Amino acid sequence: MQKSGWKPKMNEVRLKEEWEQVAGKTIAKYTRNFYLNGTVLTIYTDVAALKQELLLGREQLAANINEYFGEKVVTEVIVK
């Protein structure tokens, strides 16, 4: 998977399927969409309070995702 370049896409698919378990119910409910481009996670939300919370806790969210996957999947989180 690593050599073929499919690993990041497989991580994105798995993250989308398990987003509620990884991020929590509240974040999952109010995120519009998200994309994993390499190791950069871009999250879209229309809720200003959630956007602010995600901006303040993006390092923790990346750490939680990496811990959940058991490897370094996300190095940066961008919130839009």
Sine and cosine of phi, psi and omega as CSV:
sin_phi,cos_phi,sin_psi,cos_psi,sin_omega,cos_omega
0.00,0.00,-0.67,0.74,-0.04,-1.00
-0.90,0.44,-0.72,0.70,-0.04,-1.00
-0.93,0.37,-0.58,0.82,-0.05,-1.00
-0.97,0.22,-0.25,0.97,0.02,-1.00
1.00,0.06,0.13,0.99,-0.01,-1.00
-1.00,0.06,-0.22,0.98,-0.07,-1.00
-0.84,0.54,-0.75,0.67,0.01,-1.00
-0.88,0.47,-0.62,0.79,0.00,-1.00
-0.93,0.37,-0.64,0.77,0.05,-1.00
-0.90,0.43,-0.62,0.79,0.06,-1.00
-0.89,0.45,-0.65,0.76,0.01,-1.00
-0.90,0.43,-0.70,0.72,0.01,-1.00
-0.89,0.46,-0.71,0.71,0.01,-1.00
-0.90,0.44,-0.65,0.76,0.01,-1.00
-0.90,0.44,-0.66,0.76,0.03,-1.00
-0.90,0.43,-0.63,0.77,0.00,-1.00
-0.93,0.36,-0.55,0.84,-0.10,-0.99
-0.92,-0.39,0.36,0.93,-0.09,-1.00
-0.84,0.54,-0.68,0.74,-0.03,-1.00
-0.90,0.44,-0.64,0.77,0.02,-1.00
-0.94,0.35,-0.58,0.82,-0.05,-1.00
-0.98,0.22,-0.76,0.65,-0.14,-0.99
-1.00,-0.07,-0.38,0.92,-0.07,-1.00
0.97,-0.23,0.36,-0.93,-0.09,-1.00
-0.90,0.44,-0.69,0.72,-0.07,-1.00
-0.90,0.43,-0.75,0.66,0.00,-1.00
-0.90,0.44,-0.69,0.72,-0.01,-1.00
-0.89,0.47,-0.61,0.79,-0.04,-1.00
-0.92,0.39,-0.58,0.82,-0.12,-0.99
-0.96,-0.28,0.05,1.00,0.13,-0.99
-1.00,0.04,0.76,-0.65,-0.04,-1.00
-0.97,0.26,-0.72,0.69,0.00,-1.00
-0.25,-0.97,0.21,-0.98,0.10,-0.99
-0.39,-0.92,0.44,-0.90,0.00,-1.00
-0.72,-0.70,0.61,-0.79,0.09,-1.00
-0.94,-0.35,0.95,-0.30,0.00,-1.00
-0.96,-0.29,0.99,-0.15,-0.12,-0.99
0.94,0.33,-0.93,-0.35,0.05,-1.00
-0.89,-0.45,0.23,0.97,0.01,-1.00
-0.97,-0.23,0.88,-0.47,0.01,-1.00
-0.99,-0.13,0.85,-0.53,0.05,-1.00
-0.94,-0.34,0.85,-0.53,-0.04,-1.00
-0.92,-0.38,0.72,-0.70,0.03,-1.00
-0.93,-0.37,0.76,-0.65,0.07,-1.00
-0.56,-0.83,0.49,-0.87,0.05,-1.00
-0.98,-0.22,-0.03,1.00,-0.04,-1.00
-1.00,-0.09,0.91,-0.41,-0.08,-1.00
-0.87,0.49,-0.66,0.75,-0.02,-1.00
-0.91,0.42,-0.65,0.76,0.04,-1.00
-0.92,0.38,-0.63,0.78,0.04,-1.00
-0.86,0.51,-0.71,0.71,0.01,-1.00
-0.90,0.44,-0.68,0.73,0.01,-1.00
-0.89,0.45,-0.67,0.74,0.03,-1.00
-0.91,0.40,-0.62,0.78,0.03,-1.00
-0.89,0.46,-0.65,0.76,-0.01,-1.00
-0.96,0.28,-0.51,0.86,-0.08,-1.00
-0.94,-0.34,0.40,0.92,-0.08,-1.00
-0.92,0.39,-0.55,0.84,0.04,-1.00
-0.92,0.40,-0.65,0.76,0.02,-1.00
-0.92,0.39,-0.64,0.77,0.04,-1.00
-0.89,0.45,-0.70,0.72,0.04,-1.00
-0.88,0.48,-0.66,0.75,0.02,-1.00
-0.90,0.43,-0.65,0.76,0.03,-1.00
-0.90,0.44,-0.66,0.75,0.02,-1.00
-0.90,0.43,-0.72,0.69,-0.01,-1.00
-0.89,0.46,-0.63,0.78,0.03,-1.00
-0.92,0.40,-0.66,0.75,0.00,-1.00
-0.88,0.47,-0.66,0.75,-0.01,-1.00
-0.99,0.14,-0.35,0.94,-0.01,-1.00
0.98,0.22,0.30,0.95,0.04,-1.00
-0.37,-0.93,0.17,-0.98,-0.02,-1.00
-0.99,0.14,0.99,-0.13,-0.03,-1.00
-0.99,-0.15,-0.63,0.78,-0.06,-1.00
-0.85,-0.53,0.79,-0.61,0.09,-1.00
-0.95,-0.32,-0.37,0.93,-0.05,-1.00
-0.57,-0.82,0.61,-0.80,0.05,-1.00
-0.85,-0.52,0.80,-0.60,0.05,-1.00
-0.91,-0.41,0.73,-0.68,-0.01,-1.00
-0.90,-0.44,0.79,-0.61,0.01,-1.00
-0.80,-0.60,0.00,0.00,0.00,0.00
